[in-house]
Amino acid sequence: MSIPSKRLNSVNSVGLVKTKELTLFEEEEFYFESGAKLSPIDVAYETYGTLNSKKDNVVLICHPLTASAHAAGWYTKDDKRPGLWDPLIGPGKAIDTNQYYVICSNILGGCYGTTGPASINPETGKEYGLNFPVVTIKDMVNLQKALLDRLGIKQLAAVIGGSMGGMQVLRWAVEYPDFVEKIIPIATSGRLKARTMAYNQLAIDAIKNDPDWQNGDYYDSNRKPTKGMALARKIGMITYRTSEAFQSEFGRDRIEDKDFYSLDNQFQINSYLDYQGEKFMNRFDANSFIYLTKAMDLFDLSRDYKSFEAALSKIEAENLLITIDSDKLFPPEESMEIVEGIQKVGGKIKHHQINSEVGHDSFLIEFNKLDDPIRNFL
């Protein structure tokens, strides 16, 4: 199915885009927080809009867990879907490419062009697998900074991202306060709470308990940990949506050709989860999923600082925190720790809460609810 030309050629669309690639740290080594070193590192990224002469009109988009650098536009005219945040990025949109030069890079440890566990280790000629260093959110941000340095970027007008992308946003503001003018962390927190870490453990265990994971050394095998990946995705999907959203969309509707008196999955909600699991296992690397999920577990703004508030006191950027009232993964009351912490150290922060029945996924679906707060803040 082709995209209607009016959508592709719309004055509000960034149109057809290409993923760009750069190799960094060819002459020197990249140091991870753990002390591990790596060289070289490939980075995949996309840009939209025009960089001004001062190179300070840049908006950095930090993508969530299993996304990529493809934040807006279309790769071909036959694409069924545009980039992840296409409704928000483009000429005249909330993140206006007539004004801003927008950059989104695939994160360190990912599997969409930036070096990660599935990349070839030049020393062995084989995939890194579990020999890849443990990645933290700070490592991701430090690599993004290295990319911007290579591109000659002098200032970030804003950093924006949701969920794990929001963690990167917060880390940017703490680690590079002079470099960032505004931040918009969405549906995120300054450190994971136990319940979310428990969800993450279930997803990771689902993969590790798949015999075909083979302790991460499955790249040369005909067997991949597809069942574990599918189960991990199903667990995730349950946390991304609310019970109200599932009930409204699926209820107890049955699959027509399934026998009621059977042990098969005979309900539409089962079919939906099966579809999501199958789609995910065919597009994402299992080791990358484990590494990136673990990076979320390890994230804590207070680490290396005397306290959570001490870390927040480093933030100089204007700050808009967006929460979702029905978010079960990052409940607003947990995200409010950021607001209270910044206020406690005498800082200023704006807070906007989205009312939604969808849950955590609202920031990837209900773009109309993000448009005004982002547009007005920028």
SEMILUM-914137 format. One line per 2 residues: number of its first residue (from 1); their letters; for each residue x, y, z of C-alpha. Coordinates in steps of 0.5 Angstrom, whole numbers, always signed. Example, Ala and Ser with C-alpha at 12.3 -4.5 7.8 and 13.67 -1.06 7.14 Angstrom:
BEGIN
1 = as = +25/-9/+16 | +27/-2/+14
This chain:
BEGIN
1 = ms = +0/+0/+0 | +3/+7/-2
3 = ip = +3/+13/+2 | -2/+18/-1
5 = sk = +2/+23/-4 | -1/+29/+0
7 = rl = +2/+26/+6 | +8/+25/+3
9 = ns = +9/+32/+0 | +5/+36/+5
11 = vn = +8/+42/+7 | +8/+40/+14
13 = sv = +12/+33/+13 | +20/+33/+13
15 = gl = +19/+28/+7 | +23/+23/+5
17 = vk = +29/+22/+9 | +36/+17/+10
19 = tk = +39/+15/+16 | +46/+17/+16
21 = el = +53/+14/+19 | +59/+16/+22
23 = tl = +65/+12/+25 | +67/+16/+32
25 = fe = +73/+14/+36 | +78/+11/+31
27 = ee = +84/+14/+34 | +82/+14/+41
29 = ef = +78/+10/+45 | +71/+11/+48
31 = yf = +71/+10/+56 | +65/+7/+59
33 = es = +62/+8/+66 | +65/+1/+68
35 = ga = +72/+3/+66 | +71/-1/+59
37 = kl = +74/+1/+53 | +72/+1/+46
39 = sp = +74/+3/+39 | +71/+5/+34
41 = id = +64/+6/+35 | +59/+7/+29
43 = va = +53/+12/+30 | +47/+12/+26
45 = ye = +43/+18/+26 | +38/+22/+22
47 = ty = +37/+30/+21 | +31/+34/+19
49 = gt = +31/+42/+18 | +37/+46/+17
51 = ln = +43/+48/+22 | +44/+55/+23
53 = sk = +51/+59/+22 | +52/+59/+29
55 = kd = +50/+51/+30 | +46/+53/+36
57 = nv = +39/+51/+33 | +39/+44/+35
59 = vl = +34/+40/+38 | +36/+33/+40
61 = ic = +31/+27/+40 | +32/+21/+45
63 = hp = +29/+15/+43 | +25/+10/+48
65 = lt = +28/+3/+49 | +27/-1/+42
67 = as = +26/+5/+37 | +31/+8/+33
69 = ah = +34/+14/+30 | +28/+14/+25
71 = aa = +24/+20/+29 | +20/+23/+23
73 = gw = +19/+23/+15 | +19/+17/+11
75 = yt = +24/+12/+8 | +21/+11/+1
77 = kd = +14/+13/-2 | +11/+6/+0
79 = dk = +13/+6/+7 | +6/+4/+11
81 = rp = +9/+9/+17 | +13/+15/+18
83 = gl = +18/+16/+24 | +16/+15/+31
85 = wd = +15/+22/+32 | +13/+24/+25
87 = pl = +6/+28/+28 | +11/+33/+32
89 = ig = +17/+34/+28 | +16/+38/+21
91 = pg = +15/+45/+18 | +10/+48/+23
93 = ka = +9/+43/+28 | +11/+43/+35
95 = id = +18/+41/+34 | +19/+46/+28
97 = tn = +24/+44/+23 | +23/+51/+20
99 = qy = +26/+54/+26 | +30/+48/+29
101 = yv = +35/+43/+26 | +33/+36/+29
103 = ic = +38/+30/+31 | +36/+23/+33
105 = sn = +41/+18/+34 | +41/+11/+35
107 = il = +43/+9/+42 | +50/+6/+44
109 = gg = +48/-2/+45 | +42/-1/+40
111 = cy = +41/-5/+34 | +39/+0/+29
113 = gt = +46/+2/+26 | +50/+4/+32
115 = tg = +55/-1/+35 | +52/-6/+40
117 = pa = +52/-13/+42 | +50/-15/+35
119 = si = +56/-11/+32 | +62/-14/+29
121 = np = +68/-14/+34 | +74/-12/+29
123 = et = +79/-16/+34 | +75/-23/+33
125 = gk = +71/-22/+26 | +65/-24/+30
127 = ey = +59/-21/+34 | +61/-18/+41
129 = gl = +55/-22/+44 | +56/-22/+51
131 = nf = +63/-19/+51 | +60/-12/+49
133 = pv = +61/-8/+55 | +55/-6/+60
135 = vt = +52/+0/+58 | +49/+6/+62
137 = ik = +45/+12/+60 | +51/+16/+62
139 = dm = +55/+12/+56 | +49/+13/+51
141 = vn = +49/+21/+53 | +57/+21/+52
143 = lq = +57/+18/+46 | +51/+23/+43
145 = ka = +56/+29/+46 | +61/+26/+42
147 = ll = +57/+26/+36 | +55/+33/+36
149 = dr = +62/+35/+37 | +64/+31/+31
151 = lg = +58/+35/+27 | +61/+42/+30
153 = ik = +54/+43/+34 | +56/+48/+40
155 = ql = +49/+49/+43 | +43/+45/+44
157 = aa = +37/+49/+44 | +33/+43/+47
159 = vi = +33/+36/+49 | +27/+32/+48
161 = gg = +25/+24/+50 | +20/+20/+53
163 = sm = +21/+14/+57 | +28/+11/+57
165 = gg = +29/+17/+52 | +27/+22/+58
167 = mq = +32/+19/+62 | +37/+21/+57
169 = vl = +34/+28/+57 | +35/+28/+65
171 = rw = +42/+26/+64 | +44/+31/+59
173 = av = +42/+36/+63 | +46/+34/+69
175 = ey = +52/+32/+66 | +52/+38/+61
177 = pd = +49/+44/+64 | +52/+49/+60
179 = fv = +51/+46/+53 | +43/+45/+54
181 = ek = +38/+51/+54 | +31/+47/+55
183 = ii = +29/+40/+57 | +23/+36/+56
185 = pi = +23/+29/+59 | +17/+25/+58
187 = at = +13/+19/+62 | +20/+18/+66
189 = sg = +23/+18/+72 | +30/+20/+75
191 = rl = +31/+13/+78 | +27/+6/+77
193 = ka = +23/+4/+83 | +23/-3/+85
195 = rt = +16/-5/+81 | +19/-3/+74
197 = ma = +25/-7/+75 | +21/-13/+77
199 = yn = +18/-12/+70 | +25/-11/+67
201 = ql = +27/-18/+70 | +21/-22/+68
203 = ai = +23/-19/+61 | +30/-21/+61
205 = da = +29/-28/+64 | +24/-29/+59
207 = ik = +30/-29/+54 | +35/-32/+58
209 = nd = +31/-38/+59 | +30/-39/+52
211 = pd = +35/-45/+50 | +36/-42/+44
213 = wq = +39/-36/+47 | +45/-40/+48
215 = ng = +48/-35/+53 | +48/-30/+48
217 = dy = +52/-33/+43 | +46/-35/+38
219 = yd = +49/-31/+32 | +52/-36/+28
221 = sn = +46/-41/+30 | +40/-43/+26
223 = rk = +36/-42/+32 | +35/-35/+35
225 = pt = +31/-34/+42 | +25/-32/+38
227 = kg = +20/-35/+44 | +24/-31/+49
229 = ma = +23/-25/+45 | +16/-26/+44
231 = la = +15/-27/+51 | +19/-21/+53
233 = rk = +15/-16/+49 | +8/-19/+51
235 = ig = +10/-17/+58 | +12/-10/+56
237 = mi = +6/-9/+52 | +2/-11/+59
239 = ty = +6/-5/+62 | +5/+0/+57
241 = rt = -3/+0/+57 | -8/+1/+62
243 = se = -13/-5/+64 | -18/+0/+61
245 = af = -15/+1/+54 | -15/-7/+54
247 = qs = -22/-8/+56 | -24/-2/+51
249 = ef = -21/-5/+45 | -21/-12/+46
251 = gr = -26/-14/+52 | -28/-21/+52
253 = dr = -28/-21/+44 | -26/-28/+41
255 = ie = -23/-30/+35 | -28/-33/+30
257 = dk = -25/-40/+28 | -22/-42/+35
259 = df = -26/-47/+39 | -28/-45/+45
261 = ys = -27/-51/+49 | -20/-51/+48
263 = ld = -13/-50/+51 | -11/-45/+45
265 = nq = -11/-37/+45 | -18/-36/+43
267 = fq = -19/-29/+45 | -17/-22/+41
269 = in = -13/-20/+46 | -9/-26/+46
271 = sy = -8/-25/+38 | -6/-18/+39
273 = ld = -1/-20/+44 | +2/-26/+39
275 = yq = +2/-21/+34 | +6/-16/+38
277 = ge = +11/-21/+40 | +12/-24/+33
279 = kf = +13/-17/+30 | +18/-16/+35
281 = mn = +22/-22/+35 | +23/-21/+28
283 = rf = +26/-14/+28 | +30/-13/+35
285 = da = +36/-16/+37 | +36/-20/+44
287 = ns = +42/-18/+47 | +41/-11/+45
289 = fi = +34/-12/+49 | +38/-15/+55
291 = yl = +43/-9/+55 | +38/-3/+54
293 = tk = +33/-6/+59 | +39/-7/+64
295 = am = +41/+0/+63 | +35/+3/+65
297 = dl = +35/-1/+72 | +42/+2/+73
299 = fd = +40/+9/+72 | +40/+13/+78
301 = ls = +41/+21/+78 | +44/+21/+85
303 = rd = +49/+16/+83 | +56/+19/+84
305 = yk = +53/+25/+87 | +52/+26/+95
307 = sf = +44/+26/+94 | +38/+26/+89
309 = ea = +37/+33/+90 | +45/+35/+89
311 = al = +45/+32/+82 | +38/+36/+80
313 = sk = +42/+42/+83 | +47/+41/+77
315 = ie = +41/+43/+72 | +41/+50/+69
317 = ae = +36/+48/+63 | +29/+51/+63
319 = nl = +25/+44/+65 | +18/+42/+63
321 = li = +16/+35/+65 | +11/+32/+62
323 = ti = +7/+26/+66 | +1/+21/+64
325 = ds = -4/+20/+69 | -5/+13/+67
327 = dk = +2/+11/+67 | +3/+5/+70
329 = lf = +10/+4/+68 | +12/+11/+71
331 = pp = +7/+13/+75 | +6/+21/+76
333 = ee = +7/+20/+83 | +14/+17/+82
335 = sm = +16/+22/+77 | +14/+28/+82
337 = ei = +20/+26/+85 | +24/+30/+80
339 = ve = +19/+36/+81 | +20/+36/+88
341 = gi = +27/+35/+88 | +29/+41/+83
343 = qk = +24/+46/+88 | +28/+43/+94
345 = vg = +34/+46/+91 | +31/+53/+89
347 = gk = +31/+51/+82 | +24/+52/+77
349 = ik = +21/+47/+73 | +14/+47/+69
351 = hh = +10/+40/+70 | +4/+38/+65
353 = qi = +0/+32/+66 | -3/+29/+60
355 = ns = -10/+26/+62 | -11/+19/+58
357 = ev = -14/+12/+58 | -8/+9/+54
359 = gh = -3/+9/+59 | +5/+10/+58
361 = ds = +4/+9/+51 | +0/+15/+50
363 = fl = +7/+19/+49 | +7/+15/+42
365 = ie = +0/+15/+40 | -4/+21/+43
367 = fn = +1/+26/+39 | -5/+32/+40
369 = kl = -4/+32/+47 | +3/+33/+47
371 = dd = +3/+38/+41 | +1/+44/+45
373 = pi = +5/+43/+51 | +12/+42/+47
375 = rn = +10/+48/+42 | +9/+53/+48
377 = fl = +15/+51/+52 | +20/+51/+46
